[in-house]
């Protein structure tokens, strides 16, 4: 099966890590569905097409049950060719001081929204995509979790850490369920990556984190995209239920 016949659906692909993964997959020959709630998804898809790749921009709120249920219609003739799902959509709200709110100050609605997007959204989209992946007896599901799910964090909020920790547990359960169908499920746990989300944190917090990174630099979205490309390839066929840390050595289990 060639990459041309393995459509990749990437959520949260309008910027940052998601956009880098979409661009990388398209360069490898995958038709790419650039899914996001933000309008920048259109520019990402257009840039991919301008570079000779195949891309479609899809408006998708992963936390909206009805919107996710409409995925077959949104992908159209690509639906039956779906081979790769990257659950990347996520939010990390900060307070007016640029820092995550303490648990004692966190509005319940903010907690619910983060879990709805970062965890339930991945469940909804994964569940919707099981049927076409099983029909092909081949598939790759990749979860974008976080170093905040692997160790304590002084930057990420409790809701973000909880959702990303839950995502890793969900990935293991899904890997167990879908492995017999030729579908692998793995996670990527990025450390500090230079994205619009991370730039919303204070300079002092970012500098303190960087001081703990052995390779001495902040990661790039392309660093993560390269790992995602490996997990989506045939070379990773015996990797299932794993979490790969992409953080320059800032976390070593």
C-alpha positions in Angstrom: 0.0 0.0 0.0 1.5 3.3 -1.1 1.3 6.5 1.0 -1.0 7.9 -1.7 -3.6 5.4 -0.5 -3.1 6.3 3.2 -5.0 9.4 3.9 -3.9 11.2 7.1 -6.3 13.1 9.3 -4.6 15.5 11.6 -6.6 17.4 14.2 -5.4 20.8 15.5 -3.4 21.2 12.2 -4.0 24.9 11.7 -0.7 25.8 13.3 2.2 24.6 15.4 2.9 20.9 15.8 -0.2 19.9 13.9 0.7 22.1 10.9 4.3 20.7 10.8 2.9 17.1 10.9 0.5 17.8 8.1 3.3 19.3 6.0 5.6 16.4 6.7 3.1 13.8 5.9 2.1 15.5 2.6 5.8 15.7 1.6 5.9 11.9 2.1 3.0 11.5 -0.3 0.0 11.2 2.0 -3.2 13.0 1.2 -3.7 15.2 4.3 -6.9 16.4 6.0 -6.0 19.5 7.9 -8.6 19.7 10.6 -9.0 22.6 13.0 -11.5 25.1 14.4 -9.2 28.0 13.5 -9.3 29.6 10.0 -5.5 29.1 9.6 -6.2 25.6 8.5 -7.0 27.0 5.0 -3.5 28.5 4.7 -1.8 25.3 5.8 -3.7 23.3 3.2 -3.1 25.8 0.5 0.7 25.8 1.3 0.7 22.0 1.0 -1.0 22.2 -2.3 1.3 24.9 -3.5 4.2 22.6 -2.7 2.7 19.8 -4.8 0.9 17.8 -2.1 -2.7 16.9 -1.6 -4.6 18.6 1.2 -8.1 19.5 2.3 -8.9 21.9 5.0 -11.7 20.7 7.4 -13.5 22.8 10.0 -13.7 20.5 13.0 -14.3 21.0 16.7 -13.2 17.7 18.2 -15.3 18.3 21.3 -18.5 18.5 19.3 -20.1 15.1 19.1 -22.2 16.1 16.0 -19.3 17.6 14.2 -17.2 14.4 14.7 -20.1 12.2 13.6 -20.0 14.1 10.4 -16.4 13.2 9.6 -17.3 10.7 6.8 -19.1 13.5 5.0 -16.3 16.0 5.6 -13.7 13.7 4.2 -16.0 12.5 1.3 -14.2 10.1 -1.0 -11.1 10.1 1.3 -13.0 8.4 4.1 -12.5 4.9 2.9 -8.8 5.6 2.2 -8.2 6.8 5.8 -5.0 5.2 7.1 -3.6 7.6 9.7 -5.1 9.6 12.5 -3.1 12.1 14.5 -4.9 13.3 17.6 -3.1 16.6 18.1 -5.9 19.1 18.9 -5.4 20.7 22.3 -5.7 23.8 24.4 -3.8 25.1 27.4 -5.6 28.2 28.9 -3.5 30.7 30.9 -4.5 33.4 33.3 -4.1 37.1 32.6 -0.5 36.9 34.0 0.4 34.4 31.3 0.6 31.5 33.8 -1.7 28.5 34.3 -4.2 29.0 37.1 -3.7 27.3 40.3 -6.2 24.5 41.1 -7.7 26.6 43.8 -8.4 29.4 41.3 -9.4 27.3 38.3 -13.0 27.8 37.1 -14.8 24.5 36.7 -15.8 25.4 33.2 -12.2 25.9 32.2 -11.4 22.4 33.6 -14.3 20.9 31.6 -13.3 22.6 28.4 -9.7 21.4 28.5 -10.7 17.8 29.2 -13.4 18.0 26.5 -10.9 19.1 23.8 -7.7 17.4 24.9 -9.1 14.1 26.0 -12.7 13.5 25.1 -12.0 15.0 21.6 -9.4 12.3 21.0 -11.8 9.6 22.1 -14.6 10.9 19.8 -12.4 11.2 16.8 -10.6 7.8 17.4 -13.9 6.1 17.9 -15.3 7.5 14.6 -12.2 6.4 12.7 -12.1 2.8 13.9 -14.4 1.5 11.2 -12.5 2.6 8.1 -9.2 1.6 9.7 -10.5 -1.8 10.6 -11.9 -2.3 7.1 -8.4 -1.9 5.7 -6.7 -4.1 8.3 -4.0 -1.4 8.6 -3.8 1.9 10.4 -1.8 4.2 12.6 -3.2 6.3 15.4 -0.9 8.8 17.0 -1.7 10.7 20.2 0.1 14.0 21.0 0.4 13.9 24.8 2.9 16.0 26.8 5.9 15.9 29.1 3.4 17.3 31.6 1.8 13.8 31.6 5.2 12.2 32.4 6.5 14.4 35.2 5.5 17.4 37.4 5.2 20.7 35.5 5.4 24.2 36.8 4.1 25.6 33.5 1.1 23.4 32.4 -2.2 23.7 34.3 -3.6 20.8 36.3 -6.4 20.3 33.7 -3.9 20.0 30.9 -1.7 17.6 32.8 -4.7 15.5 33.8 -6.1 15.4 30.2 -2.7 14.5 28.7 -2.1 11.8 31.3 -5.6 10.4 30.5 -4.7 10.4 26.8 -1.7 8.1 27.4 -4.0 5.7 29.3 -6.6 5.8 26.5 -3.8 5.2 23.9 -2.8 2.0 25.7 -6.3 0.7 25.9 -6.9 1.5 22.2 -3.6 -0.1 21.2 -4.7 -3.3 23.0 -8.1 -3.3 21.3 -6.9 -2.5 17.8 -3.6 -4.3 17.6 -5.3 -7.5 16.3 -6.7 -5.5 13.4 -3.3 -4.4 12.2 -3.7 -0.9 13.7 -1.0 0.5 16.0 -1.6 3.2 18.6 1.3 5.2 20.0 1.9 8.5 21.8 4.4 11.3 21.4 5.2 13.3 24.5 6.8 16.6 23.5 8.8 18.7 25.9 9.1 22.5 25.3 8.4 23.1 21.7 8.4 26.6 20.0 4.7 27.0 19.2 2.1 29.7 19.6 0.8 27.8 22.6 4.2 27.8 24.4 4.8 31.5 23.5 1.8 32.3 25.6 3.9 31.4 28.7 6.1 34.0 30.4 9.7 34.4 29.3 11.0 33.5 32.8 9.1 30.2 32.8 10.4 29.3 29.4 14.0 30.2 30.4 13.7 28.1 33.5 12.6 25.1 31.5 15.3 25.6 28.9 18.0 25.5 31.6 16.9 21.9 32.3 17.2 20.7 28.7 20.5 18.8 28.1 20.6 19.5 24.3 20.4 23.2 25.2 17.6 24.3 22.9 13.8 24.5 22.6 12.3 21.9 20.3 10.7 22.7 16.9 7.4 21.5 15.5 9.5 19.8 12.8 11.3 17.7 15.5 7.9 16.3 16.5 6.8 15.8 12.9 9.8 13.6 12.2 8.9 11.3 15.0 5.2 11.2 13.9 6.3 10.3 10.4 8.3 7.3 11.8 5.3 6.1 13.9 3.1 6.3 10.8 5.5 4.3 8.7 5.7 0.6 8.0 9.1 0.7 9.9 7.1 1.2 13.1 4.8 -1.8 12.7 5.9 -3.6 15.9 5.7 -0.4 18.0 2.3 -0.4 19.8 1.2 1.3 23.0 4.5 3.1 23.4 5.2 6.7 24.3 8.1 8.5 22.7 9.5 11.5 24.6 10.6 14.3 22.3 12.1 16.8 24.7 15.9 17.0 24.2 16.4 14.9 27.4 14.5 17.2 29.7 12.6 14.0 30.8 14.3 10.7 31.1 12.2 7.8 32.5 
